[in-house]
Amino acid sequence: MKKNEEIAEEVDDDEVDQRKPKFVPVNFRDACAARVQDHLGPLVKRSFAVYSSPDETLLVICINSREYTKAMKKATRSGYWFSFHNYQRDMLQSYKQAFVALGCGSKDSILLIPAAEFVPLLDRCNTTERNGKSYWHVQVRKDMDGYFLRVKKGSEPVRLNKFILK
């Protein structure tokens, strides 16, 4: 018997049911892409988060986030967090027509942002560097006034309502 099989046999079924994961990733990316497709035309899945038109003249990077909520004195505010990588930015810049689709909590709340408007916003986002690689923190806040991009301290949030996919 292999070592992994021995360990699996030692775990009690009741024990497994009681464990809860710290984080359960959400994946409604394909559902978001289907909605974007209704708006932009046919899309073909090229990789985990990349979709393009069949003739590859249009690119969409579709990423999603679960909803994070925070109770405030007068209302509840929601937030969404996306990591965005250099290779994704480079892909966007290699197409004349490209978009980022941010799935905010579900397929029903999508921000469809043209690359020409999204890429310049990255300089205003916080970054993390690990093992010689970095990524941007694209943080979106939703409140009574709509969607906003949270940016570095000292800058005003960027209103994103014009990118809401109807």
C-alpha positions in Angstrom: 0.0 0.0 0.0 1.3 3.5 -0.9 1.8 6.1 1.9 -1.0 8.3 0.5 -3.4 5.4 0.6 -2.5 4.7 4.2 -3.2 8.2 5.2 -6.5 8.3 3.4 -7.6 5.2 5.3 -6.8 6.7 8.7 -9.0 9.7 8.2 -12.5 9.3 9.7 -15.3 10.3 7.3 -17.0 12.3 10.1 -13.7 14.3 10.4 -13.7 15.2 6.8 -17.3 16.5 6.8 -16.5 18.8 9.8 -13.5 20.5 8.1 -14.3 23.7 6.3 -12.0 25.2 3.7 -10.6 28.6 4.5 -11.4 29.9 1.1 -13.6 28.5 -1.7 -12.7 30.0 -5.0 -15.6 31.1 -7.2 -15.7 30.3 -10.9 -18.4 31.7 -13.0 -16.0 32.8 -15.7 -17.6 30.9 -18.5 -21.0 32.3 -17.5 -19.6 35.8 -17.6 -18.0 35.1 -21.0 -21.4 33.9 -22.3 -22.9 37.3 -21.3 -20.0 39.2 -22.8 -20.4 37.2 -26.0 -24.1 38.4 -26.2 -22.7 41.9 -26.2 -19.5 41.6 -28.4 -20.3 38.6 -30.6 -19.0 35.0 -30.7 -16.1 34.1 -28.4 -13.9 31.1 -28.2 -12.2 30.0 -25.0 -8.4 30.1 -25.5 -7.2 29.4 -22.0 -8.4 29.6 -18.4 -9.4 33.3 -18.5 -8.8 34.3 -22.1 -11.4 34.4 -24.8 -11.2 35.7 -28.4 -13.3 36.1 -31.5 -13.1 33.2 -33.8 -10.8 35.2 -36.1 -8.7 36.3 -33.2 -9.2 40.1 -33.9 -10.8 40.7 -30.5 -9.6 39.6 -27.0 -11.4 39.4 -23.7 -9.7 38.6 -20.4 -12.5 37.4 -18.1 -11.7 37.3 -14.4 -14.0 37.0 -11.4 -14.2 37.6 -7.7 -16.5 36.6 -4.9 -18.3 39.4 -3.1 -16.8 40.7 0.1 -19.3 42.7 2.2 -18.7 45.2 5.0 -21.5 46.6 7.1 -21.3 50.3 7.6 -23.4 52.6 9.9 -25.9 53.5 7.2 -25.5 50.8 4.5 -23.6 47.7 3.4 -20.8 48.1 1.0 -19.5 45.4 -1.3 -16.1 44.8 -2.7 -14.4 42.6 -5.2 -10.7 41.8 -5.5 -8.9 40.7 -8.7 -5.3 40.0 -9.3 -4.0 41.2 -12.7 -0.7 40.1 -14.1 1.9 41.5 -16.5 1.3 38.8 -19.1 -2.4 39.7 -19.1 -1.6 43.4 -19.7 0.8 42.4 -22.4 -1.9 40.3 -24.1 -4.4 43.2 -24.0 -1.8 45.5 -25.5 -1.1 43.1 -28.4 -4.7 43.4 -29.7 -6.3 46.4 -31.4 -9.7 45.5 -29.8 -9.4 44.1 -26.3 -11.4 44.1 -23.1 -11.3 43.1 -19.4 -14.5 41.6 -18.1 -14.6 41.8 -14.3 -17.2 39.4 -12.9 -18.3 41.1 -9.6 -19.8 38.3 -7.5 -21.8 36.7 -10.2 -22.5 36.5 -13.9 -25.2 39.2 -13.4 -22.7 41.9 -12.4 -20.0 42.4 -15.0 -17.8 45.4 -15.7 -16.7 45.3 -19.4 -13.7 47.7 -19.7 -11.9 48.4 -22.9 -8.2 47.7 -22.6 -7.4 51.2 -23.7 -9.1 52.5 -20.6 -8.2 49.7 -18.3 -4.4 49.4 -18.8 -3.7 53.1 -17.8 -5.6 52.5 -14.5 -3.1 49.8 -13.5 -0.5 52.4 -12.5 -3.0 53.7 -9.9 -3.5 50.2 -8.3 -1.5 48.7 -5.5 1.0 45.9 -6.4 2.5 42.9 -4.8 5.8 41.3 -5.7 6.7 37.7 -4.9 9.5 35.6 -6.2 10.5 38.2 -8.7 7.0 38.5 -10.2 4.5 41.2 -9.5 0.8 41.6 -10.0 -1.7 44.4 -9.5 -4.6 44.4 -7.0 -7.6 45.5 -8.9 -10.1 46.3 -6.1 -13.6 47.3 -7.0 -16.0 48.8 -4.5 -19.8 48.9 -4.9 -22.1 51.1 -2.9 -25.2 53.1 -3.4 -23.5 55.2 -6.0 -22.3 52.3 -8.1 -18.9 50.8 -8.8 -15.5 52.4 -8.1 -12.0 51.3 -8.6 -10.1 51.6 -5.3 -6.7 53.2 -6.0 -3.5 54.0 -4.1 -3.7 56.3 -1.1 -3.9 60.0 -2.1 -5.9 59.4 -5.3 -9.6 59.6 -5.9 -11.4 56.4 -6.7 -12.4 55.9 -10.4 -16.1 55.7 -11.2 -16.7 52.5 -13.2 -20.5 52.7 -13.8 -20.2 53.4 -17.5 -18.7 49.9 -17.9 -21.6 48.0 -16.4 -22.7 45.3 -18.8 -26.5 45.7 -19.2 
